[in-house]
Amino acid sequence: MKEVSVDSFECDRLSTCCFSGHRSRDLPFKGDLHKQGMKCLYSTLQLLVVEAVSDGFRTFISGMSDGVDLICADIVRQMMISKRYGDIRLVCALPYREQYNEIYTALDKYKYSIIIDSCSERVIVSEKGDPERYKLRNRFMVDNSSRIIGVMKEKQRGSGTLQTLNMAKRAGIEMKIISLLNNPQLYVDTDTGIDRKLEIYNEKNLPL
């Protein structure tokens, strides 16, 4: 892993995809991947990343907050290890250097450390004392991407995810967004044979 500044960061925007989504507390079952609904969400995110690679995306940017950011970053990390997907790149965009301290559970701290150690590049977007640090992180991801994969609760005011998706929509970025509201199967705790196909919004019908 190498650290690069925002100014020296380079990527081909057309082949770069970023992630956005809620933290664990706002996900089904608080993000517990042992629950059936979260397994379904994980599998769908995995399929969306594989689809992006098939579509020619080679660089993936994660904002590294707990929840969707860490889940997606770990999916890319495992794909890099497998060697089945060619030369793909994981970039960790940190809002500030000490972000690790805001990760609460021991498991997420472990995942965070593993991902940071194995990522292609780390970019420190701002300083801890900057009140705009998360917005700057989100802007960095959007400015360097042409597709965004995300998970959203509709009309969640004050959400960094909603802020990022609105940035992406205004920038005309292609959007692959899983709606928590419109996919009740994500809140099922046992495998009941439900339809696993989730509704995924694209940029044409995303109600932001």
C-alpha positions as CSV (number, residue, x, y, z in Angstrom):
1,M,0.0,0.0,0.0
2,K,1.3,3.5,-0.8
3,E,-0.1,6.8,0.3
4,V,-0.7,9.5,-2.3
5,S,-2.0,13.0,-2.0
6,V,-5.3,14.2,-3.5
7,D,-3.3,16.4,-6.0
8,S,-1.0,13.5,-7.1
9,F,-3.8,10.9,-7.3
10,E,-4.2,9.5,-10.8
11,C,-6.8,7.3,-12.4
12,D,-8.8,6.7,-15.6
13,R,-12.2,8.1,-14.5
14,L,-14.0,6.1,-17.2
15,S,-12.8,2.8,-15.7
16,T,-13.2,3.9,-12.0
17,C,-16.1,3.0,-9.7
18,C,-16.8,4.2,-6.2
19,F,-19.0,3.0,-3.4
20,S,-21.5,4.7,-1.1
21,G,-23.9,3.3,1.5
22,H,-25.1,3.5,5.0
23,R,-23.2,2.5,8.1
24,S,-23.9,-0.7,9.9
25,R,-26.4,0.8,12.3
26,D,-28.7,1.7,9.4
27,L,-28.4,-1.6,7.5
28,P,-30.7,-4.6,7.9
29,F,-29.9,-6.4,11.2
30,K,-27.3,-3.6,11.9
31,G,-25.1,-5.2,9.2
32,D,-24.9,-8.6,10.8
33,L,-23.6,-10.8,7.9
34,H,-24.9,-13.9,9.6
35,K,-28.5,-12.9,8.9
36,Q,-30.1,-14.1,5.7
37,G,-31.1,-10.6,4.6
38,M,-27.5,-9.3,4.9
39,K,-26.2,-12.4,3.1
40,C,-28.6,-11.4,0.3
41,L,-27.3,-7.8,0.3
42,Y,-23.7,-8.9,0.3
43,S,-24.2,-11.3,-2.6
44,T,-25.9,-8.6,-4.6
45,L,-23.1,-6.1,-3.9
46,Q,-20.6,-8.8,-4.9
47,L,-22.5,-9.4,-8.2
48,L,-22.5,-5.6,-8.9
49,V,-18.7,-5.4,-8.4
50,V,-18.2,-8.4,-10.7
51,E,-20.5,-6.8,-13.3
52,A,-18.4,-3.6,-13.1
53,V,-15.2,-5.6,-13.7
54,S,-16.9,-7.2,-16.7
55,D,-17.9,-3.8,-18.0
56,G,-14.2,-2.7,-17.9
57,F,-13.9,-1.0,-14.5
58,R,-10.4,-1.6,-13.0
59,T,-10.2,0.9,-10.1
60,F,-12.6,0.9,-7.1
61,I,-12.7,3.6,-4.5
62,S,-14.0,3.0,-1.0
63,G,-14.6,5.7,1.7
64,M,-13.8,3.1,4.4
65,S,-16.6,3.9,6.8
66,D,-18.1,0.9,8.6
67,G,-21.0,-0.7,6.8
68,V,-21.3,-0.7,3.0
69,D,-17.9,1.0,2.5
70,L,-16.1,-1.8,4.3
71,I,-18.2,-4.5,2.8
72,C,-17.5,-3.4,-0.7
73,A,-13.8,-2.8,-0.1
74,D,-13.5,-6.3,1.3
75,I,-15.2,-7.7,-1.7
76,V,-12.7,-6.0,-4.0
77,R,-9.8,-7.1,-1.7
78,Q,-10.9,-10.7,-2.0
79,M,-11.2,-10.4,-5.8
80,M,-7.7,-9.0,-6.0
81,I,-6.4,-12.0,-4.0
82,S,-8.2,-14.5,-6.2
83,K,-6.4,-13.3,-9.3
84,R,-9.5,-14.3,-11.4
85,Y,-10.4,-10.8,-12.3
86,G,-7.2,-9.5,-13.7
87,D,-5.4,-6.3,-12.6
88,I,-7.9,-4.5,-10.5
89,R,-7.1,-1.7,-8.0
90,L,-8.5,-0.8,-4.6
91,V,-8.2,2.8,-3.4
92,C,-9.0,3.7,0.1
93,A,-10.2,7.4,0.4
94,L,-10.0,8.4,4.1
95,P,-11.7,11.6,5.2
96,Y,-8.9,12.0,7.7
97,R,-5.9,10.0,8.9
98,E,-7.3,8.8,12.2
99,Q,-10.5,7.3,10.7
100,Y,-9.7,3.9,12.2
101,N,-10.7,5.3,15.6
102,E,-14.3,5.8,14.6
103,I,-14.6,2.0,13.8
104,Y,-16.5,0.5,16.7
105,T,-16.5,-3.3,16.6
106,A,-13.4,-5.5,16.9
107,L,-14.3,-7.3,13.7
108,D,-14.7,-4.1,11.7
109,K,-11.4,-2.8,13.1
110,Y,-9.7,-6.0,12.0
111,K,-11.3,-5.8,8.5
112,Y,-10.3,-2.1,8.3
113,S,-6.7,-2.9,9.1
114,I,-6.5,-5.8,6.6
115,I,-8.0,-3.7,3.8
116,I,-5.7,-0.7,4.5
117,D,-2.7,-3.0,4.5
118,S,-3.6,-4.7,1.2
119,C,-5.1,-1.8,-0.8
120,S,-3.4,-0.4,-3.8
121,E,-3.3,3.2,-2.6
122,R,-4.5,5.2,0.3
123,V,-5.6,8.9,-0.1
124,I,-6.0,11.1,3.0
125,V,-8.5,13.7,1.8
126,S,-8.5,16.1,4.8
127,E,-7.7,16.7,8.4
128,K,-9.7,15.5,11.5
129,G,-10.5,19.1,12.5
130,D,-12.0,20.0,9.1
131,P,-15.8,20.0,9.4
132,E,-16.1,19.4,5.7
133,R,-13.9,16.3,5.7
134,Y,-16.6,13.8,4.8
135,K,-18.0,16.0,2.1
136,L,-14.5,16.4,0.7
137,R,-14.1,12.6,0.8
138,N,-17.4,12.1,-1.0
139,R,-16.5,14.8,-3.6
140,F,-13.1,13.2,-4.2
141,M,-14.8,9.8,-5.0
142,V,-17.4,11.3,-7.3
143,D,-14.9,13.5,-9.2
144,N,-12.8,10.5,-10.0
145,S,-15.5,7.9,-10.9
146,S,-17.9,7.2,-13.7
147,R,-20.0,4.6,-11.9
148,I,-21.2,4.4,-8.3
149,I,-22.5,1.3,-6.5
150,G,-24.5,1.9,-3.4
151,V,-27.1,1.1,-0.8
152,M,-29.7,3.7,0.2
153,K,-32.6,4.3,2.5
154,E,-34.8,6.7,0.7
155,K,-35.2,10.3,2.0
156,Q,-32.8,9.8,5.0
157,R,-32.1,13.4,5.8
158,G,-28.6,14.3,6.9
159,S,-27.2,11.2,5.3
160,G,-23.7,11.2,3.8
161,T,-24.9,8.6,1.4
162,L,-27.7,10.8,0.2
163,Q,-25.2,13.6,-0.2
164,T,-22.9,11.4,-2.2
165,L,-25.6,10.1,-4.5
166,N,-26.9,13.6,-5.2
167,M,-23.4,14.6,-6.1
168,A,-23.2,11.6,-8.4
169,K,-26.5,12.3,-10.0
170,R,-25.6,16.0,-10.7
171,A,-22.3,14.8,-12.2
172,G,-24.1,12.4,-14.5
173,I,-22.4,9.3,-13.1
174,E,-23.9,5.9,-13.8
175,M,-25.6,4.7,-10.7
176,K,-26.3,1.1,-9.4
177,I,-28.2,1.6,-6.2
178,I,-29.9,-1.0,-4.0
179,S,-33.0,0.3,-2.3
180,L,-33.5,-0.9,1.3
181,L,-37.1,0.4,1.3
182,N,-38.1,-1.5,-1.9
183,N,-36.4,-4.8,-1.0
184,P,-38.2,-6.2,2.0
185,Q,-36.4,-9.5,1.5
186,L,-33.3,-7.9,3.0
187,Y,-35.1,-7.9,6.4
188,V,-35.8,-11.7,6.3
189,D,-33.8,-13.6,9.0
190,T,-34.2,-17.1,7.6
191,D,-34.0,-18.6,4.1
192,T,-37.6,-19.0,3.1
193,G,-37.0,-19.5,-0.6
194,I,-37.8,-15.8,-1.3
195,D,-37.0,-14.3,-4.7
196,R,-33.3,-13.2,-4.4
197,K,-33.5,-10.7,-7.2
198,L,-33.3,-7.2,-5.8
199,E,-34.6,-4.0,-7.2
200,I,-31.7,-2.0,-8.3
201,Y,-32.2,1.7,-9.3
202,N,-30.2,3.2,-12.1
203,E,-29.6,6.8,-12.9
204,K,-32.9,7.2,-14.8
205,N,-35.3,6.4,-11.9
206,L,-33.4,7.1,-8.7
207,P,-35.7,9.4,-6.6
208,L,-33.2,11.8,-5.0
